[in-house]
Amino acid sequence: MSLPKVVSTSEPKLLHLLQCGECGWNLSVLAATDAALCACPWCGWEDLSISTLTRHGVGVEIECELHGKMTVQVLNENVQLRDCSPDPLWCPFCSADAHA
């Protein structure tokens, strides 16, 4: 039985983490830009002075032929971009990978 193909659809990126002072949600933003956040993506709140903003963790987008597109995030504070492999990750639903 052959496993489905898995490909990385983005480079690994640092995560923008936000604890919104208005809606109270903890959010992770994976973006192609390193620009600073200026609003909560959930509720639109712009007064981030009452929010907690950090930049740690790494995220990458992958796609499995069988299970579709997904974003994988490592939320540890000490992870660095250099810790990420340039190769695609494994699908967490069927364990398929591009290394086989």
N, C-alpha and C positions, 0 to 999 in steps of 0.2 A: 504494500500500500504506500503510495507516495503522499507526502505531506504537502499542503499548500505552500505557495511561494510567499515570503515575507520581504518587504522592502522598506527602507527608511525613506520617508517623504520630506524630511527636514533635517537640518543640522541640529545637534544638541544646542540648547539655549538656556541661559540662566532664567530662573523664574522670578516674576514680580509677585510678591506675596502681600496681601492687603487684608487687614482686619478693619472693616468699615465701621466708623463711629456712628453712622446713621442706621443702616439696616442690621448691623451686628454680624454679618456673615464673614467667614474667613474664606478668602478667594485666592486662587492662583491664576496668574495670567502668563501664558506662553505666547510670546510675540516675536516677530522678526526684527523688531526695533529695540534699541537700548534706551529710548526716550523715557523720561520720568512719567509715572502715572499722574494724571490730574483729576481723575474722577473714578468713582466706583462703577465697574462695568455692570453691576447688578441693579443698583438703584439710581445711579447718576449723581450721587452726592459729590459735590466738588470741594467741600471744606475738609480736606484730608488732614488738617491740623489736629482733629480729634480722632484720627485713625492711626493705625500702626502700619507702617510700610517697611518692608525688608526685601533684600535681594539675596536669596539663597535657594538652593535646590537646582535641579537641572531637568529639563523636559525635552522630549523628542517625539515627533509624530512618525508612526509606522502604519503600514497597511498589510493585512493578511488577505490573501485571495479568498479565503473562506469566511473570515470574520469581519472584514472591512477595516475602515480607518479607525485609529485610536491614538491617544496621547499617553505616553508613559512618563511618569514623573518620579524623580528621586527627591524626597523632601528633606533629607539630612542637611544640616547647616554646613557641614564640612566637605560636601561634595564639590568638586571643581569640574570645569569643562574638560580639562585634561584627563579626568577619570573616565570619560565616555569613549566607547569604542566607535570608530567611524563605520563599522559594519552594522547592519540591521540587527535589531533585538529579536527575541523569541516572542511569538504570539502567546499571550498568557492564557488563551482559551484552548489551544491545541498543541502547543509546544513546537510548532513549526518554526524553522529559522532559515536564513539564507546561507548558513554555514554547511549545510548537509550536502 
